[in-house]
Amino acid sequence: MASEFRKLLGAVCAIVAISAAIGFASDIAFNHGEPWFLYRMATVGLAVVSTFLLLAHWPSALPTKLPRWALQVGCVALVVPITTLIIWSAMTPLAEWPFWQKGEKLMEFAFVTVVGLLVSPWIALAVLVRQKEAFAREQEMAFRLTRSELERREQDARLHLMQAQVAPHFLFNTLANVQALVDAGSPKGPHLLRALTTYLRSAVPRLEGRQHSLGDELASVRAYLDLMQMRMPDRLHHSVDADPAANGLACPPLAIMTLVENAVRHGIDPCEKGGRIDVLCTLSKTHALIHVTDTGQGSAAQSSSTGTGLATLRERLKLAFGSKAALRLYDNDPHGFCAEMDIPIGRPFS
């Protein structure tokens, strides 16, 4: 703001000086060998600028009834005649003293004083208004940044809460399956426990990690499907196929797992003949497309049981990727269900 004030005041001083030179050059300044008129004008302008800048911070404390802007404008108006009087007194030869008795000198003094009083306070007011506007814009930007940061933290907190809710849900369901095999005395129980132990060693640390890749998620899905196939070997078949380039992409923890678990519990498990689950991940230039397809009971059986889980997954995708992610559900002809998850490439998940 100070630089803007200097530019404005310098422009005004130049205009005043040019006007004075045009109006009085032939009769006052240059005919009498006084080329110092412009320097006097510049000195007055410098005094005004210095006063304005000094009073912007000094004194540090003012009476409550005296606003700083009023002090600045008032002193800018006051410094014009004082500075002009000092300059004209100092630069007037003793033989021409007092200068106000000389018509030319008095006209110069009056001209500079009047113009300074008419222009300088208004310039000061204009600069103060611009300062207030700039300060308001800065405050607005700071508020927006603070609000954006608070919203981001809120989203992180909500996302971590959702993850904390999803992880126990999955683990408890898996442990219940293991318990059912153990209670039934199935010889597959020990093998399933060993597979579960292997799975948990790789999956549990990821549930609390801030960074989770699509490769991590697919590894957990493969382990989970292996566990489920050991529980119902004749009724569940599966495949997981993914573009190797997708392994390093960001993916919310348990996002694909939620879809696969729904397919097992509500698609394949209730179906007497069982079925097949296929997980396919393909890449485009901007998005990763994950299909989880089953040949089980279809959407009628799943819609009544998975609404909460899918709604939570949609919310998690929205928090992680905004409007760039999508979850689409449709029937798999001739029978079964398909969930299609579309997530952007290149945006890190946190």
C-alpha positions as a Python dict, from the first residue, in 0.01 Angstrom:
ca = {
    (1, 'M'): (0, 0, 0),
    (2, 'A'): (288, 237, 73),
    (3, 'S'): (424, 193, -278),
    (4, 'E'): (80, 266, -423),
    (5, 'F'): (60, 582, -216),
    (6, 'R'): (402, 697, -337),
    (7, 'K'): (300, 639, -699),
    (8, 'L'): (-28, 825, -658),
    (9, 'L'): (131, 1116, -478),
    (10, 'G'): (416, 1130, -727),
    (11, 'A'): (168, 1147, -1013),
    (12, 'V'): (-22, 1427, -839),
    (13, 'C'): (298, 1618, -771),
    (14, 'A'): (398, 1581, -1136),
    (15, 'I'): (61, 1711, -1252),
    (16, 'V'): (78, 2001, -1009),
    (17, 'A'): (433, 2082, -1111),
    (18, 'I'): (348, 2074, -1481),
    (19, 'S'): (44, 2293, -1422),
    (20, 'A'): (251, 2535, -1221),
    (21, 'A'): (522, 2543, -1484),
    (22, 'I'): (270, 2610, -1760),
    (23, 'G'): (78, 2871, -1563),
    (24, 'F'): (365, 3056, -1403),
    (25, 'A'): (671, 2980, -1609),
    (26, 'S'): (667, 3305, -1800),
    (27, 'D'): (599, 3530, -1502),
    (28, 'I'): (719, 3353, -1189),
    (29, 'A'): (955, 3059, -1189),
    (30, 'F'): (1179, 3027, -1487),
    (31, 'N'): (1195, 3396, -1586),
    (32, 'H'): (1335, 3474, -1244),
    (33, 'G'): (1590, 3200, -1261),
    (34, 'E'): (1416, 2976, -1009),
    (35, 'P'): (1427, 2621, -1143),
    (36, 'W'): (1376, 2492, -788),
    (37, 'F'): (997, 2506, -805),
    (38, 'L'): (963, 2140, -898),
    (39, 'Y'): (1205, 2038, -624),
    (40, 'R'): (996, 2229, -371),
    (41, 'M'): (688, 2045, -490),
    (42, 'A'): (866, 1711, -462),
    (43, 'T'): (981, 1798, -110),
    (44, 'V'): (625, 1871, -4),
    (45, 'G'): (515, 1541, -152),
    (46, 'L'): (793, 1355, 29),
    (47, 'A'): (692, 1516, 359),
    (48, 'V'): (331, 1408, 304),
    (49, 'V'): (430, 1049, 222),
    (50, 'S'): (666, 1028, 520),
    (51, 'T'): (398, 1159, 757),
    (52, 'F'): (140, 914, 625),
    (53, 'L'): (373, 614, 657),
    (54, 'L'): (504, 717, 1000),
    (55, 'L'): (158, 752, 1149),
    (56, 'A'): (52, 415, 1007),
    (57, 'H'): (242, 248, 1297),
    (58, 'W'): (332, 524, 1539),
    (59, 'P'): (230, 581, 1806),
    (60, 'S'): (148, 220, 1882),
    (61, 'A'): (-141, 312, 2110),
    (62, 'L'): (-401, 584, 2045),
    (63, 'P'): (-694, 713, 2247),
    (64, 'T'): (-1008, 510, 2184),
    (65, 'K'): (-1189, 815, 2045),
    (66, 'L'): (-913, 889, 1792),
    (67, 'P'): (-906, 643, 1500),
    (68, 'R'): (-573, 605, 1327),
    (69, 'W'): (-714, 692, 986),
    (70, 'A'): (-835, 1029, 1118),
    (71, 'L'): (-491, 1099, 1264),
    (72, 'Q'): (-323, 1014, 933),
    (73, 'V'): (-557, 1225, 720),
    (74, 'G'): (-549, 1518, 961),
    (75, 'C'): (-170, 1521, 987),
    (76, 'V'): (-131, 1486, 609),
    (77, 'A'): (-346, 1799, 570),
    (78, 'L'): (-153, 1978, 844),
    (79, 'V'): (192, 1894, 713),
    (80, 'V'): (125, 2056, 373),
    (81, 'P'): (116, 2425, 483),
    (82, 'I'): (383, 2370, 748),
    (83, 'T'): (626, 2209, 503),
    (84, 'T'): (548, 2466, 235),
    (85, 'L'): (610, 2752, 480),
    (86, 'I'): (943, 2602, 590),
    (87, 'I'): (1060, 2546, 232),
    (88, 'W'): (962, 2890, 105),
    (89, 'S'): (1116, 3057, 412),
    (90, 'A'): (1441, 2864, 382),
    (91, 'M'): (1479, 2928, 9),
    (92, 'T'): (1393, 3297, 8),
    (93, 'P'): (1697, 3529, 9),
    (94, 'L'): (1722, 3770, 303),
    (95, 'A'): (1687, 4060, 64),
    (96, 'E'): (1341, 3934, -34),
    (97, 'W'): (1228, 3856, 320),
    (98, 'P'): (946, 3834, 418),
    (99, 'F'): (848, 3640, 106),
    (100, 'W'): (471, 3695, 146),
    (101, 'Q'): (523, 4060, 63),
    (102, 'K'): (643, 3954, -281),
    (103, 'G'): (353, 3888, -514),
    (104, 'E'): (521, 3612, -709),
    (105, 'K'): (648, 3430, -400),
    (106, 'L'): (310, 3458, -229),
    (107, 'M'): (132, 3319, -535),
    (108, 'E'): (369, 3021, -546),
    (109, 'F'): (324, 2955, -176),
    (110, 'A'): (-54, 2986, -194),
    (111, 'F'): (-76, 2770, -505),
    (112, 'V'): (125, 2483, -356),
    (113, 'T'): (-55, 2506, -22),
    (114, 'V'): (-406, 2511, -167),
    (115, 'V'): (-339, 2232, -416),
    (116, 'G'): (-172, 2023, -145),
    (117, 'L'): (-464, 2074, 93),
    (118, 'L'): (-716, 1985, -178),
    (119, 'V'): (-538, 1676, -308),
    (120, 'S'): (-324, 1513, -35),
    (121, 'P'): (-599, 1428, 221),
    (122, 'W'): (-815, 1274, -51),
    (123, 'I'): (-525, 1063, -173),
    (124, 'A'): (-464, 951, 185),
    (125, 'L'): (-831, 857, 221),
    (126, 'A'): (-825, 664, -108),
    (127, 'V'): (-518, 469, 2),
    (128, 'L'): (-676, 392, 340),
    (129, 'V'): (-989, 264, 168),
    (130, 'R'): (-779, 41, -56),
    (131, 'Q'): (-588, -80, 248),
    (132, 'K'): (-915, -175, 418),
    (133, 'E'): (-1034, -354, 106),
    (134, 'A'): (-704, -541, 71),
    (135, 'F'): (-714, -634, 439),
    (136, 'A'): (-1070, -760, 402),
    (137, 'R'): (-965, -971, 101),
    (138, 'E'): (-672, -1114, 295),
    (139, 'Q'): (-898, -1194, 589),
    (140, 'E'): (-1146, -1361, 355),
    (141, 'M'): (-871, -1571, 195),
    (142, 'A'): (-735, -1666, 538),
    (143, 'F'): (-1086, -1762, 648),
    (144, 'R'): (-1134, -1974, 337),
    (145, 'L'): (-801, -2149, 391),
    (146, 'T'): (-885, -2213, 756),
    (147, 'R'): (-1230, -2344, 666),
    (148, 'S'): (-1081, -2566, 394),
    (149, 'E'): (-828, -2707, 640),
    (150, 'L'): (-1099, -2771, 899),
    (151, 'E'): (-1317, -2942, 639),
    (152, 'R'): (-1024, -3158, 533),
    (153, 'R'): (-959, -3257, 895),
    (154, 'E'): (-1326, -3330, 944),
    (155, 'Q'): (-1324, -3552, 636),
    (156, 'D'): (-1013, -3733, 761),
    (157, 'A'): (-1176, -3789, 1100),
    (158, 'R'): (-1498, -3916, 942),
    (159, 'L'): (-1302, -4140, 706),
    (160, 'H'): (-1093, -4290, 984),
    (161, 'L'): (-1409, -4348, 1188),
    (162, 'M'): (-1566, -4532, 895),
    (163, 'Q'): (-1253, -4741, 852),
    (164, 'A'): (-1257, -4826, 1222),
    (165, 'Q'): (-1619, -4939, 1184),
    (166, 'V'): (-1557, -5145, 871),
    (167, 'A'): (-1245, -5329, 994),
    (168, 'P'): (-1400, -5496, 1303),
    (169, 'H'): (-1708, -5583, 1098),
    (170, 'F'): (-1503, -5778, 848),
    (171, 'L'): (-1282, -5943, 1111),
    (172, 'F'): (-1575, -6054, 1324),
    (173, 'N'): (-1750, -6206, 1024),
    (174, 'T'): (-1437, -6397, 927),
    (175, 'L'): (-1382, -6521, 1282),
    (176, 'A'): (-1744, -6634, 1296),
    (177, 'N'): (-1686, -6847, 986),
    (178, 'V'): (-1378, -7000, 1144),
    (179, 'Q'): (-1567, -7068, 1466),
    (180, 'A'): (-1847, -7241, 1272),
    (181, 'L'): (-1596, -7482, 1115),
    (182, 'V'): (-1423, -7550, 1446),
    (183, 'D'): (-1756, -7612, 1625),
    (184, 'A'): (-1859, -7852, 1349),
    (185, 'G'): (-1533, -8042, 1389),
    (186, 'S'): (-1443, -7990, 1026),
    (187, 'P'): (-1093, -8106, 932),
    (188, 'K'): (-1063, -7785, 736),
    (189, 'G'): (-1071, -7581, 1056),
    (190, 'P'): (-694, -7591, 1129),
    (191, 'H'): (-609, -7509, 769),
    (192, 'L'): (-853, -7220, 777),
    (193, 'L'): (-703, -7088, 1101),
    (194, 'R'): (-355, -7095, 951),
    (195, 'A'): (-479, -6916, 640),
    (196, 'L'): (-656, -6659, 857),
    (197, 'T'): (-340, -6600, 1059),
    (198, 'T'): (-146, -6542, 739),
    (199, 'Y'): (-413, -6308, 614),
    (200, 'L'): (-432, -6104, 936),
    (201, 'R'): (-56, -6057, 947),
    (202, 'S'): (-72, -5877, 614),
    (203, 'A'): (-413, -5712, 641),
    (204, 'V'): (-443, -5577, 995),
    (205, 'P'): (-146, -5333, 982),
    (206, 'R'): (-295, -5181, 665),
    (207, 'L'): (-626, -5101, 830),
    (208, 'E'): (-469, -4824, 1036),
    (209, 'G'): (-220, -4703, 774),
    (210, 'R'): (-275, -4369, 605),
    (211, 'Q'): (-153, -4493, 268),
    (212, 'H'): (-321, -4791, 109),
    (213, 'S'): (-262, -4904, -247),
    (214, 'L'): (-481, -5092, -487),
    (215, 'G'): (-223, -5370, -482),
    (216, 'D'): (-262, -5400, -103),
    (217, 'E'): (-639, -5414, -140),
    (218, 'L'): (-626, -5684, -411),
    (219, 'A'): (-385, -5893, -202),
    (220, 'S'): (-631, -5881, 88),
    (221, 'V'): (-916, -5972, -148),
    (222, 'R'): (-726, -6277, -279),
    (223, 'A'): (-653, -6393, 76),
    (224, 'Y'): (-1014, -6343, 178),
    (225, 'L'): (-1148, -6537, -120),
    (226, 'D'): (-902, -6817, -48),
    (227, 'L'): (-1038, -6832, 306),
    (228, 'M'): (-1395, -6841, 186),
    (229, 'Q'): (-1316, -7108, -71),
    (230, 'M'): (-1173, -7327, 204),
    (231, 'R'): (-1502, -7287, 389),
    (232, 'M'): (-1713, -7386, 88),
    (233, 'P'): (-1479, -7545, -167),
    (234, 'D'): (-1749, -7692, -387),
    (235, 'R'): (-1969, -7384, -394),
    (236, 'L'): (-1728, -7096, -446),
    (237, 'H'): (-1495, -7032, -738),
    (238, 'H'): (-1315, -6706, -790),
    (239, 'S'): (-1059, -6513, -990),
    (240, 'V'): (-876, -6184, -931),
    (241, 'D'): (-729, -6021, -1239),
    (242, 'A'): (-572, -5676, -1240),
    (243, 'D'): (-348, -5468, -1460),
    (244, 'P'): (-3, -5473, -1291),
    (245, 'A'): (22, -5097, -1341),
    (246, 'A'): (-273, -5055, -1102),
    (247, 'N'): (-93, -5194, -798),
    (248, 'G'): (54, -4860, -695),
    (249, 'L'): (-266, -4658, -722),
    (250, 'A'): (-439, -4516, -416),
    (251, 'C'): (-743, -4703, -285),
    (252, 'P'): (-943, -4662, 36),
    (253, 'P'): (-884, -4957, 269),
    (254, 'L'): (-1147, -5234, 244),
    (255, 'A'): (-1323, -5064, -48),
    (256, 'I'): (-1304, -5364, -282),
    (257, 'M'): (-1324, -5597, 16),
    (258, 'T'): (-1668, -5456, 103),
    (259, 'L'): (-1796, -5547, -243),
    (260, 'V'): (-1638, -5893, -238),
    (261, 'E'): (-1769, -5968, 110),
    (262, 'N'): (-2120, -5865, 3),
    (263, 'A'): (-2093, -6095, -298),
    (264, 'V'): (-1993, -6389, -76),
    (265, 'R'): (-2242, -6333, 207),
    (266, 'H'): (-2547, -6219, 11),
    (267, 'G'): (-2483, -6362, -336),
    (268, 'I'): (-2297, -6694, -318),
    (269, 'D'): (-2357, -6816, 37),
    (270, 'P'): (-2741, -6818, 22),
    (271, 'C'): (-2736, -6985, -319),
    (272, 'E'): (-2764, -7367, -291),
    (273, 'K'): (-2545, -7425, -594),
    (274, 'G'): (-2300, -7158, -499),
    (275, 'G'): (-2141, -6958, -775),
    (276, 'R'): (-1843, -6766, -898),
    (277, 'I'): (-1691, -6429, -804),
    (278, 'D'): (-1467, -6246, -1048),
    (279, 'V'): (-1271, -5933, -960),
    (280, 'L'): (-1135, -5741, -1259),
    (281, 'C'): (-936, -5417, -1251),
    (282, 'T'): (-866, -5223, -1572),
    (283, 'L'): (-708, -4884, -1633),
    (284, 'S'): (-789, -4592, -1858),
    (285, 'K'): (-591, -4269, -1890),
    (286, 'T'): (-761, -4108, -1592),
    (287, 'H'): (-945, -4378, -1395),
    (288, 'A'): (-920, -4728, -1255),
    (289, 'L'): (-1230, -4941, -1307),
    (290, 'I'): (-1291, -5231, -1067),
    (291, 'H'): (-1564, -5487, -1138),
    (292, 'V'): (-1681, -5732, -873),
    (293, 'T'): (-1917, -5978, -1042),
    (294, 'D'): (-2092, -6279, -892),
    (295, 'T'): (-2332, -6543, -1024),
    (296, 'G'): (-2530, -6572, -704),
    (297, 'Q'): (-2875, -6462, -591),
    (298, 'G'): (-2873, -6129, -771),
    (299, 'S'): (-2971, -5775, -672),
    (300, 'A'): (-3302, -5874, -507),
    (301, 'A'): (-3120, -6066, -235),
    (302, 'Q'): (-2840, -5815, -195),
    (303, 'S'): (-3037, -5490, -193),
    (304, 'S'): (-3217, -5575, 130),
    (305, 'S'): (-2898, -5666, 316),
    (306, 'T'): (-2619, -5446, 184),
    (307, 'G'): (-2772, -5100, 174),
    (308, 'T'): (-2582, -4970, 477),
    (309, 'G'): (-2247, -5112, 366),
    (310, 'L'): (-2277, -4972, 14),
    (311, 'A'): (-2394, -4633, 145),
    (312, 'T'): (-2091, -4623, 375),
    (313, 'L'): (-1863, -4716, 85),
    (314, 'R'): (-2010, -4438, -130),
    (315, 'E'): (-1947, -4192, 151),
    (316, 'R'): (-1588, -4310, 189),
    (317, 'L'): (-1525, -4275, -185),
    (318, 'K'): (-1672, -3924, -177),
    (319, 'L'): (-1448, -3824, 113),
    (320, 'A'): (-1140, -3970, -53),
    (321, 'F'): (-1192, -3863, -414),
    (322, 'G'): (-1482, -3617, -423),
    (323, 'S'): (-1710, -3631, -724),
    (324, 'K'): (-1445, -3805, -938),
    (325, 'A'): (-1523, -4148, -791),
    (326, 'A'): (-1839, -4350, -850),
    (327, 'L'): (-2002, -4675, -743),
    (328, 'R'): (-2251, -4834, -983),
    (329, 'L'): (-2463, -5145, -921),
    (330, 'Y'): (-2651, -5357, -1173),
    (331, 'D'): (-2766, -5711, -1243),
    (332, 'N'): (-2534, -5963, -1400),
    (333, 'D'): (-2715, -6146, -1679),
    (334, 'P'): (-2836, -6416, -1679),
    (335, 'H'): (-2815, -6420, -1298),
    (336, 'G'): (-2605, -6260, -1031),
    (337, 'F'): (-2493, -5913, -936),
    (338, 'C'): (-2222, -5671, -1046),
    (339, 'A'): (-2067, -5379, -859),
    (340, 'E'): (-1853, -5135, -1055),
    (341, 'M'): (-1623, -4896, -869),
    (342, 'D'): (-1460, -4609, -1061),
    (343, 'I'): (-1176, -4420, -890),
    (344, 'P'): (-942, -4152, -1033),
    (345, 'I'): (-575, -4206, -1100),
    (346, 'G'): (-309, -3984, -954),
    (347, 'R'): (-488, -3848, -652),
    (348, 'P'): (-331, -3981, -330),
    (349, 'F'): (-557, -4119, -66),
    (350, 'S'): (-500, -4007, 293),
}
